[in-house]
């Protein structure tokens, strides 16, 4: 995922969370809002998940999943919040759960 494809500003995060639509699952909360200016992602991993090493590992995995499945996303801005349950599943299952959630929720 390139830096141009990332939501960085706190104001943008808050705007998407407060004014966008939400999908909730056991492992993820996905907030999305149509901006029309291209596909952008923001990743949020709480300190409750673990220390910095664990949080960075989860973010690296999410970026990899997003890069390999960009065709599933429509032209919106997304915030993906990770829940603690994601630590209990392997990478392959993590990818399957996220792609299933995207296909069911965003492509209605």
C-alpha positions in Angstrom: 0.0 0.0 0.0 1.5 3.3 -1.0 1.6 6.4 1.1 -0.8 8.2 -1.2 -3.4 5.5 -0.5 -3.4 6.1 3.3 -5.7 8.2 5.5 -3.3 9.9 7.8 -5.0 13.0 9.4 -7.0 12.6 12.6 -9.8 14.8 11.2 -10.2 12.5 8.2 -10.4 9.5 10.5 -13.0 11.1 12.6 -15.0 12.2 9.6 -15.1 8.7 8.1 -16.0 7.1 11.5 -18.7 9.6 12.4 -20.3 10.2 9.1 -19.6 7.0 7.2 -21.2 3.6 7.1 -20.1 0.7 9.3 -19.6 -3.0 9.0 -19.0 -5.0 12.2 -17.6 -8.5 12.6 -15.9 -10.6 15.3 -12.5 -9.6 14.0 -12.9 -6.2 12.3 -14.9 -3.0 12.3 -14.8 -1.3 8.8 -16.0 2.2 8.4 -16.3 3.6 4.9 -17.4 6.8 3.2 -17.6 7.8 -0.4 -15.1 10.6 -1.2 -14.7 10.2 -4.9 -11.0 11.1 -4.8 -9.7 7.6 -5.1 -9.2 4.6 -2.8 -7.7 5.3 0.6 -7.3 3.2 3.7 -6.7 3.9 7.4 -5.6 1.2 9.8 -6.4 1.4 13.5 -4.9 -1.1 15.9 -5.5 -0.4 19.6 -2.9 -0.7 22.4 -5.2 -3.3 23.8 -4.1 -5.7 21.0 -0.5 -5.9 22.4 2.8 -4.2 22.4 4.3 -2.3 19.4 5.8 -5.4 17.9 2.4 -7.2 17.8 0.5 -4.1 16.6 3.0 -3.6 13.7 2.8 -7.2 12.7 -1.0 -6.9 12.5 -0.7 -3.8 10.4 1.8 -5.4 8.1 -0.5 -8.3 7.6 -3.5 -6.0 6.9 -1.5 -4.0 4.3 -0.5 -7.2 2.6 -4.2 -8.4 2.5 -5.4 -5.0 1.2 -2.7 -4.9 -1.6 -3.6 -8.4 -2.8 -7.4 -7.7 -2.7 -7.7 -4.1 -4.0 -10.1 -5.2 -6.7 -12.8 -6.0 -4.1 -12.9 -2.4 -2.7 -15.0 0.3 -4.4 -13.8 3.9 -4.7 -14.2 5.0 -1.1 -12.2 5.9 2.0 -11.9 3.1 4.5 -10.9 2.8 8.2 -10.3 -0.8 9.3 -10.2 -1.3 13.1 -8.8 -4.5 14.3 -10.2 -6.4 17.3 -8.2 -8.5 19.7 -9.7 -11.8 18.4 -7.6 -11.4 15.3 -4.5 -12.5 17.3 -6.0 -16.0 17.7 -6.3 -16.8 14.0 -3.6 -17.5 11.4 -2.8 -15.1 8.5 -4.8 -17.2 5.9 -7.9 -17.1 8.0 -7.4 -13.4 8.7 -7.4 -12.8 5.0 -10.5 -15.0 4.4 -12.5 -13.2 7.1 -11.7 -9.8 5.8 -12.4 -10.6 2.2 -15.7 -12.3 3.1 -16.7 -9.3 5.1 -15.9 -7.0 2.2 -17.8 -9.1 -0.3 -20.9 -9.4 1.8 -21.1 -5.9 3.2 -19.7 -3.5 0.6 -21.0 -5.2 -2.5 -24.7 -5.3 -1.6 
